[in-house]
Amino acid sequence: MNENFELENMRQQMALLKQKLEQQEIVNDSMIRQSVKKNASFINNTHRLYFILDIIFIPFTYLILCYFSHLSIWIWLYITCGLIYDAWHRRRICRLIDGRHLYEQNLLEVRKKVLKVKKYERTFNIISYPAITLWMVLFFYNSYLTDLHPSVIHTIVVFIIAVAFCFGLCLYLDRKMARHYQDIIQQIEDVTNSEEQEEQEE
């Protein structure tokens, strides 16, 4: 009788422990989903901001480059094409990752979307970095060598400083965004791996 009582007591304790673990897993799952939503919202809001800036910079750069600085209109047309391409790229990402609805979506589908965005970003960087370099070469050639006629040494030094600053800023922003992408992927993998372990145990 005593052994049966101890066995029943042990079963109750095991059932209680299992219930607590299930509740903890639900809490962890909810926290991870909220974290995924937070990272996705940051990514979405950042790309929306870049999209708005791209649109604003089109007339703004015309005023600065053509109206005030009297540079060639081809310099402005070149950067306008780049801004339009950048705006299209940002808009495409915003359509894929919408933080307002990610919490309700299947996490595996969200993971596929984030991986697709990372692929878009790699293609964008392959195109944009050489394009930015070429634009800066044209800009410095037109504004410094043609209009202002400074020394070649001075032009080269200023060009190197400008390129280093521009690419340093771009790399910093790209790495910061890449960390958010990787956080989402890692968090989703944590959830899906946990669900797979539960199914195997059952």
ABEGO torsion letter per residue (X at the ends): XAAAAAAAAAAAAAAAAAAAAAAAAAAAAAAAAAAAAAAAAAAAAAAAAAAAAAAAAAAAAAAAAAAAAGBBAAAAAAAAAAAAAAAAAAAAAAAABBAAAAAABBAAAAAAAAAAAAAAAAAAAAAAAAAAAAAAAAAAAAAAAAAAGBBAAAAAAAAAAAAAAAAAAAAAAAAAAAAAAAAAAAAAAAAAAAAAAAAAAX
